[in-house]
Amino acid sequence: MFAFIDLFAGVGGIRMAFERQGGVCVFTSEWDVKAQETYEANFGEKPHGDIRTIEPEDIPDHDILLAGFPCQPFSLAGVSKKASLGRAHGFADETQGTLFFNIANILHAKRPRAFLLENVKNLRSHDKKRTYQTIMKVLKEDLGYTVYDEVLDAKGLVPQHRERIYIVGFRDPIKFEFPKLPEQGPPLRSILEEDVDDKYTLSDKLWEYLQAYAEKHRQKGNGFGFGLANLDGHSRTLSARYHKDGSEILIPQEGKNPRRLTPRECARLQGFPEGFKIVVSNTAAYKQFGNSVAVPVVSAIAEKMIEALDANRRIEIEGQDTVCKVI
C-alpha cells in the first residue's frame, strides 16, 4: 500500500488509476465547484479548493504526487537579472506566479518518492519551449528528481486519438520505462449507447452552419471543420469545448442529422467505468470529461511506476541526462 495526493484533480481519473494499484489518496485539491460535486459523488470526499491557498506543510506526507496541471507561461526576467548579478536562483523565482510553482513547492517540502504530471502534448512547444525547459530544469536540477517523459496516444486502449505528455519522476535514481500501448484499440461503436434521446441530434440550423463553415475553410486550404466519426475506428480528441456544438466528434445517423456524444459515452470514451456517477448538467459533464484523462492509459503508467519503485533498480546519472546503468 502507498499514499498519494491528487492535485488539479478534476473528476478523479488519475486517482482512480492509482487506487487500482493499491494506493490510498490522503489529500486532493480541485478548484472547480462542479468538478468537486462529481468528485464527491464518486469518492465520498470533497476536494480542497485552490491549491494556491494551501501551505505545503499542511499537506499530509505521501509517497506519490499526482497532478494534471494547467499550462502557463513562465517569466524569466527576474532570473536573468539575478544571474547577471551573480546571485543564486531556484524554482521559486523561475516559476513564481504559475500553478507549476505550487507543485514544485510541494515536491520541495514533502519530498515524495515519485510523481506523475500530465499535460497536453503541446506543453513541449509552449511559449517557444521555455515553459517545458523551465519545468525540466526545476524538476531535475533544482529538486534533484530523476525524470522521464513521453507522449502517449490513448487510441490503443480507448477509441479516441488523445495524445498527452506524461512526466514521471523519482526521488532516487530509479530505472523506469513507460508502457508500450497497442497501436489500435476498440472501435468507437463499442462505447455507443443503443437508445439515444433526439436532443443529442444536431438541429438543421447547426448542421447547416457546421457544413458551411467547413466548406469555407476547405476553399481556403485549411483543415478546419467538423469531425464525422468512423464508427469502426477512433474519434478525434474530446475537448472541454465539446459542450458548445460537439463538432469534433459527431456520430453519423441513418436518415437524420448526426448527433453529439452523450455524457455517458464521453465517460466511456475516457475509460471511466459504467458505475461512475454523472451528477451535474450535460454542459458541466462535457467540460469535465473533456478535461479529464484517459483512465486506462494512466492505469498502465501507474502499474509501471509501482513496479519501478518496488524493484528499486538504481541508475547512474551523468551530467544532465539519465544514463540507464543498472546497479
TITORDREN-185050 format. One record per residue (C-alpha): residue number from 0; z, y, x; residue in one letter. Coordinates in steps of 0.2 Angstrom, whole numbers, plus 2048, in hexadecimal, padded with zeros to 3 digits. Each point is the difference from the previous one (the first is absolute). Layout:
<atoms>
(atom NUM; (Z; Y; X); "a")
...
</atoms>
This chain:
<atoms>
(atom 0; (800; 800; 800); "m")
(atom 1; (7FC; 812; 806); "f")
(atom 2; (803; 811; 7F9); "a")
(atom 3; (7F3; 80D; 7FE); "f")
(atom 4; (7FE; 811; 7F8); "i")
(atom 5; (7F1; 806; 7F5); "d")
(atom 6; (7FA; 812; 803); "l")
(atom 7; (7F3; 809; 7F6); "f")
(atom 8; (802; 7F1; 7F6); "a")
(atom 9; (7F4; 803; 7F1); "g")
(atom 10; (802; 7F2; 7F4); "v")
(atom 11; (807; 7F3; 80D); "g")
(atom 12; (7F0; 7F7; 806); "g")
(atom 13; (806; 7FF; 812); "i")
(atom 14; (812; 7FC; 7FB); "r")
(atom 15; (7F9; 7F1; 7F5); "m")
(atom 16; (7F7; 7F9; 810); "a")
(atom 17; (80F; 801; 80B); "f")
(atom 18; (80C; 7F8; 7F3); "e")
(atom 19; (7F4; 7F1; 7FF); "r")
(atom 20; (804; 7FE; 813); "q")
(atom 21; (813; 7FF; 7FC); "g")
(atom 22; (804; 813; 803); "g")
(atom 23; (80D; 80A; 7F7); "v")
(atom 24; (7FC; 812; 7FC); "c")
(atom 25; (810; 80B; 804); "v")
(atom 26; (7F8; 811; 7FD); "f")
(atom 27; (7F1; 808; 7F7); "t")
(atom 28; (7F9; 811; 7FE); "s")
(atom 29; (7F2; 807; 7F5); "e")
(atom 30; (7FE; 811; 7F9); "w")
(atom 31; (7F5; 7FE; 7F2); "d")
(atom 32; (80A; 7FE; 7F0); "v")
(atom 33; (7F3; 7F5; 7F6); "k")
(atom 34; (7FF; 7F4; 80F); "a")
(atom 35; (813; 800; 800); "q")
(atom 36; (7FF; 7FA; 7EE); "e")
(atom 37; (7F4; 7F2; 804); "t")
(atom 38; (80A; 7FB; 810); "y")
(atom 39; (811; 800; 7F6); "e")
(atom 40; (7F8; 7F5; 7F2); "a")
(atom 41; (7FA; 7F3; 80D); "n")
(atom 42; (80E; 800; 80D); "f")
(atom 43; (80F; 806; 7F6); "g")
(atom 44; (804; 80F; 80B); "e")
(atom 45; (7FA; 812; 800); "k")
(atom 46; (7FA; 806; 811); "p")
(atom 47; (808; 80E; 809); "h")
(atom 48; (7F5; 810; 7FF); "g")
(atom 49; (7F8; 80B; 80D); "d")
(atom 50; (803; 7F8; 811); "i")
(atom 51; (800; 812; 807); "r")
(atom 52; (811; 803; 7F8); "t")
(atom 53; (808; 7F0; 807); "i")
(atom 54; (809; 7FF; 811); "e")
(atom 55; (7FB; 7F1; 80B); "p")
(atom 56; (813; 7FD; 802); "e")
(atom 57; (802; 7FD; 7EE); "d")
(atom 58; (7F3; 7F2; 800); "i")
(atom 59; (807; 7EE; 802); "p")
(atom 60; (7FC; 7F6; 810); "d")
(atom 61; (7F1; 7F6; 7FE); "h")
(atom 62; (7F5; 7F4; 809); "d")
(atom 63; (7EF; 806; 7FA); "i")
(atom 64; (7FA; 811; 7FA); "l")
(atom 65; (7F1; 800; 7F4); "l")
(atom 66; (7F6; 810; 7FB); "a")
(atom 67; (7F0; 803; 7F8); "g")
(atom 68; (801; 813; 805); "f")
(atom 69; (7F4; 80E; 7FB); "p")
(atom 70; (7F5; 807; 80D); "c")
(atom 71; (803; 812; 806); "q")
(atom 72; (7F9; 80A; 80F); "p")
(atom 73; (80B; 804; 80E); "f")
(atom 74; (802; 811; 809); "s")
(atom 75; (801; 7FF; 812); "l")
(atom 76; (801; 812; 804); "a")
(atom 77; (812; 7FF; 804); "g")
(atom 78; (7FE; 7F1; 80B); "v")
(atom 79; (7F3; 809; 80A); "s")
(atom 80; (80B; 80F; 803); "k")
(atom 81; (80F; 7F5; 805); "k")
(atom 82; (7F5; 7F7; 80C); "a")
(atom 83; (7F9; 810; 808); "s")
(atom 84; (812; 805; 803); "l")
(atom 85; (804; 7EF; 808); "g")
(atom 86; (80D; 7FC; 7F2); "r")
(atom 87; (802; 7EE; 7F9); "a")
(atom 88; (7FA; 7FC; 7EE); "h")
(atom 89; (800; 7F1; 7F5); "g")
(atom 90; (7FC; 7FA; 7EF); "f")
(atom 91; (80B; 80D; 7F8); "a")
(atom 92; (7F6; 80E; 806); "d")
(atom 93; (7EF; 7F7; 7FE); "e")
(atom 94; (802; 7FA; 7EE); "t")
(atom 95; (80C; 80C; 7F9); "q")
(atom 96; (7FB; 805; 7EE); "g")
(atom 97; (7F6; 7F0; 7FD); "t")
(atom 98; (806; 7F1; 7F6); "l")
(atom 99; (7FD; 7F5; 810); "f")
(atom 100; (80E; 80A; 808); "f")
(atom 101; (80C; 7F8; 7F4); "n")
(atom 102; (7FB; 7EF; 804); "i")
(atom 103; (801; 804; 813); "a")
(atom 104; (811; 807; 7FD); "n")
(atom 105; (806; 7F0; 7F8); "i")
(atom 106; (7F9; 7F5; 80D); "l")
(atom 107; (809; 80B; 80D); "h")
(atom 108; (810; 7FF; 7F7); "a")
(atom 109; (801; 7EF; 7FA); "k")
(atom 110; (7F5; 7F6; 80D); "r")
(atom 111; (7FA; 7F2; 7F4); "p")
(atom 112; (7F9; 7F1; 808); "r")
(atom 113; (7EF; 803; 7F9); "a")
(atom 114; (7F6; 80B; 7F4); "f")
(atom 115; (7F0; 7FF; 7F5); "l")
(atom 116; (7F6; 810; 7FC); "l")
(atom 117; (7F1; 800; 7F4); "e")
(atom 118; (7F4; 80E; 7FE); "n")
(atom 119; (7ED; 803; 7FC); "v")
(atom 120; (7F3; 7FB; 80C); "k")
(atom 121; (7FC; 812; 804); "n")
(atom 122; (811; 803; 807); "l")
(atom 123; (7F8; 7FD; 811); "r")
(atom 124; (7F3; 80E; 7FE); "s")
(atom 125; (80B; 80C; 7F7); "h")
(atom 126; (802; 812; 807); "d")
(atom 127; (7F3; 7FC; 80E); "k")
(atom 128; (80B; 7F0; 805); "k")
(atom 129; (80F; 80B; 804); "r")
(atom 130; (80A; 7F9; 7F2); "t")
(atom 131; (7FE; 7EE; 806); "y")
(atom 132; (802; 804; 812); "q")
(atom 133; (810; 809; 7FD); "t")
(atom 134; (807; 7F1; 7F5); "i")
(atom 135; (7FC; 7F4; 80E); "m")
(atom 136; (808; 80A; 80D); "k")
(atom 137; (810; 803; 7F6); "v")
(atom 138; (801; 7ED; 7FC); "l")
(atom 139; (7FC; 7FA; 812); "k")
(atom 140; (805; 80D; 80C); "e")
(atom 141; (80E; 809; 7F7); "d")
(atom 142; (808; 7F2; 7F6); "l")
(atom 143; (7FC; 7F2; 80C); "g")
(atom 144; (7F9; 7F4; 7F3); "y")
(atom 145; (7F2; 7F3; 804); "t")
(atom 146; (7F3; 804; 7F4); "v")
(atom 147; (7F1; 7F7; 7F8); "y")
(atom 148; (7F3; 807; 7F4); "d")
(atom 149; (7F2; 7F9; 7F6); "e")
(atom 150; (7F5; 804; 7F1); "v")
(atom 151; (7FF; 7F2; 7F4); "l")
(atom 152; (7F5; 7FE; 7F0); "d")
(atom 153; (809; 7F9; 7F1); "a")
(atom 154; (7F0; 7F8; 7F9); "k")
(atom 155; (803; 7EF; 807); "g")
(atom 156; (810; 7FE; 7F6); "l")
(atom 157; (7FD; 80B; 7F1); "v")
(atom 158; (7EF; 805; 7F8); "p")
(atom 159; (800; 812; 807); "q")
(atom 160; (7F9; 808; 80F); "h")
(atom 161; (810; 809; 806); "r")
(atom 162; (801; 804; 813); "e")
(atom 163; (811; 806; 806); "r")
(atom 164; (807; 803; 811); "i")
(atom 165; (810; 7F7; 804); "y")
(atom 166; (80C; 805; 80E); "i")
(atom 167; (80C; 7F3; 806); "v")
(atom 168; (80E; 803; 80D); "g")
(atom 169; (80E; 7F7; 808); "f")
(atom 170; (80F; 807; 809); "r")
(atom 171; (7FE; 7F2; 80D); "d")
(atom 172; (7F0; 7FC; 809); "p")
(atom 173; (7FB; 7F2; 7F4); "i")
(atom 174; (7EF; 7F8; 7FF); "k")
(atom 175; (7F8; 802; 7EF); "f")
(atom 176; (7EF; 7FC; 7F8); "e")
(atom 177; (7FA; 806; 7EF); "f")
(atom 178; (7FB; 7F3; 7F3); "p")
(atom 179; (7EE; 7FB; 7FF); "k")
(atom 180; (7FA; 803; 7EE); "l")
(atom 181; (7F2; 7F7; 7F8); "p")
(atom 182; (7EF; 808; 7FF); "e")
(atom 183; (7FF; 7FE; 7ED); "q")
(atom 184; (80D; 7FD; 7F3); "g")
(atom 185; (800; 7FD; 7ED); "p")
(atom 186; (7F3; 808; 7F5); "p")
(atom 187; (804; 810; 7F6); "l")
(atom 188; (7FE; 7F6; 7EF); "r")
(atom 189; (80F; 7F6; 805); "s")
(atom 190; (80C; 80F; 7FD); "i")
(atom 191; (7F8; 806; 7EF); "l")
(atom 192; (809; 7FF; 7F0); "e")
(atom 193; (7F7; 7F7; 7F2); "e")
(atom 194; (803; 80C; 7F1); "d")
(atom 195; (7FF; 812; 805); "v")
(atom 196; (803; 80E; 7F4); "d")
(atom 197; (7F1; 80B; 7FD); "d")
(atom 198; (809; 80F; 806); "k")
(atom 199; (7FC; 7FB; 812); "y")
(atom 200; (7ED; 801; 7FC); "t")
(atom 201; (7F8; 810; 806); "l")
(atom 202; (7FB; 80C; 7F3); "s")
(atom 203; (7EE; 804; 7FF); "d")
(atom 204; (803; 812; 806); "k")
(atom 205; (809; 7FA; 810); "l")
(atom 206; (7F4; 7F2; 803); "w")
(atom 207; (7F1; 80C; 7FF); "e")
(atom 208; (809; 80C; 80B); "y")
(atom 209; (804; 7F3; 80E); "l")
(atom 210; (7ED; 7FA; 800); "q")
(atom 211; (7FA; 812; 801); "a")
(atom 212; (80C; 804; 80E); "y")
(atom 213; (7FB; 7F1; 80A); "a")
(atom 214; (7ED; 804; 7FD); "e")
(atom 215; (802; 811; 806); "k")
(atom 216; (808; 7FA; 810); "h")
(atom 217; (7F3; 7F2; 802); "r")
(atom 218; (7F3; 80E; 800); "q")
(atom 219; (809; 809; 80E); "k")
(atom 220; (801; 7F0; 80A); "g")
(atom 221; (813; 7FE; 7FE); "n")
(atom 222; (809; 7F0; 7FB); "g")
(atom 223; (80C; 808; 7F4); "f")
(atom 224; (801; 7F8; 7EF); "g")
(atom 225; (809; 7F3; 7F5); "f")
(atom 226; (803; 7EF; 805); "g")
(atom 227; (7FA; 7F3; 7F4); "l")
(atom 228; (809; 7F0; 806); "a")
(atom 229; (7F8; 7EF; 804); "n")
(atom 230; (80C; 7F4; 7F7); "l")
(atom 231; (7FC; 7F2; 80C); "d")
(atom 232; (804; 80B; 80F); "g")
(atom 233; (80E; 80D; 804); "h")
(atom 234; (802; 812; 7FA); "s")
(atom 235; (801; 810; 809); "r")
(atom 236; (811; 807; 805); "t")
(atom 237; (80C; 804; 7F2); "l")
(atom 238; (806; 812; 802); "s")
(atom 239; (80E; 80B; 7F9); "a")
(atom 240; (7F2; 80A; 7F7); "r")
(atom 241; (7FA; 7F1; 7F6); "y")
(atom 242; (809; 807; 7F1); "h")
(atom 243; (7F4; 80E; 7FF); "k")
(atom 244; (7F0; 7F7; 7FB); "d")
(atom 245; (801; 7EF; 808); "g")
(atom 246; (7EF; 803; 808); "s")
(atom 247; (803; 7F6; 811); "e")
(atom 248; (803; 7F0; 7F7); "i")
(atom 249; (7F7; 7FE; 7EF); "l")
(atom 250; (7FF; 7EF; 7F8); "i")
(atom 251; (7EE; 7FC; 7F8); "p")
(atom 252; (801; 7FB; 7ED); "q")
(atom 253; (7F1; 7F8; 7F7); "e")
(atom 254; (7FA; 80B; 7F2); "g")
(atom 255; (80B; 80F; 803); "k")
(atom 256; (805; 80C; 80D); "n")
(atom 257; (80A; 7FA; 80F); "p")
(atom 258; (813; 801; 800); "r")
(atom 259; (80E; 805; 80C); "r")
(atom 260; (80D; 7F3; 806); "l")
(atom 261; (810; 7FE; 7F6); "t")
(atom 262; (810; 804; 809); "p")
(atom 263; (804; 7ED; 800); "r")
(atom 264; (7EF; 7FD; 809); "e")
(atom 265; (804; 80D; 80D); "c")
(atom 266; (811; 7F8; 803); "a")
(atom 267; (7F6; 7EF; 802); "r")
(atom 268; (7F3; 809; 80B); "l")
(atom 269; (80F; 805; 80C); "q")
(atom 270; (807; 7EE; 800); "g")
(atom 271; (80F; 804; 7F5); "f")
(atom 272; (807; 7F1; 7F6); "p")
(atom 273; (7FE; 7FE; 7EE); "e")
(atom 274; (812; 803; 7FD); "g")
(atom 275; (800; 812; 808); "f")
(atom 276; (805; 80C; 7F2); "k")
(atom 277; (7F5; 80F; 7FC); "i")
(atom 278; (80C; 80C; 7F7); "v")
(atom 279; (7F7; 811; 802); "v")
(atom 280; (7F1; 808; 7F8); "s")
(atom 281; (7EE; 7FA; 804); "n")
(atom 282; (7FD; 810; 80A); "t")
(atom 283; (810; 7FD; 80B); "a")
(atom 284; (7FD; 7EE; 802); "a")
(atom 285; (7EE; 803; 807); "y")
(atom 286; (807; 80C; 80C); "k")
(atom 287; (80E; 7F4; 805); "q")
(atom 288; (7F4; 7F1; 803); "f")
(atom 289; (7F3; 80B; 808); "g")
(atom 290; (80D; 806; 80D); "n")
(atom 291; (807; 7EF; 803); "s")
(atom 292; (7FD; 7F2; 80C); "v")
(atom 293; (7F7; 7F0; 7FF); "a")
(atom 294; (810; 7F5; 7FF); "v")
(atom 295; (7F8; 7F0; 807); "p")
(atom 296; (7FA; 809; 80F); "v")
(atom 297; (811; 807; 804); "v")
(atom 298; (807; 7EF; 7FC); "s")
(atom 299; (7F5; 7F8; 80E); "a")
(atom 300; (806; 80E; 80C); "i")
(atom 301; (812; 7FD; 7FC); "a")
(atom 302; (7FF; 7EE; 803); "e")
(atom 303; (7F8; 803; 811); "k")
(atom 304; (80E; 80D; 804); "m")
(atom 305; (80E; 7F4; 7FC); "i")
(atom 306; (7F8; 7F3; 80A); "e")
(atom 307; (7FE; 80C; 80F); "a")
(atom 308; (813; 805; 7FF); "l")
(atom 309; (806; 7EE; 7FE); "d")
(atom 310; (7F5; 7FA; 80F); "a")
(atom 311; (805; 80F; 80A); "n")
(atom 312; (7F2; 7FE; 80D); "r")
(atom 313; (802; 80E; 80C); "r")
(atom 314; (7F1; 809; 808); "i")
(atom 315; (7FF; 80C; 80F); "e")
(atom 316; (7FB; 812; 7FD); "i")
(atom 317; (7F4; 808; 80D); "e")
(atom 318; (7FE; 812; 7FF); "g")
(atom 319; (7FB; 806; 7EE); "q")
(atom 320; (7F8; 7F0; 7FB); "d")
(atom 321; (808; 7F0; 7FA); "t")
(atom 322; (7FB; 7F1; 80B); "v")
(atom 323; (804; 7F0; 7F8); "c")
(atom 324; (808; 7F5; 80E); "k")
(atom 325; (80C; 7F4; 7F8); "v")
(atom 326; (810; 7FE; 809); "i")
</atoms>
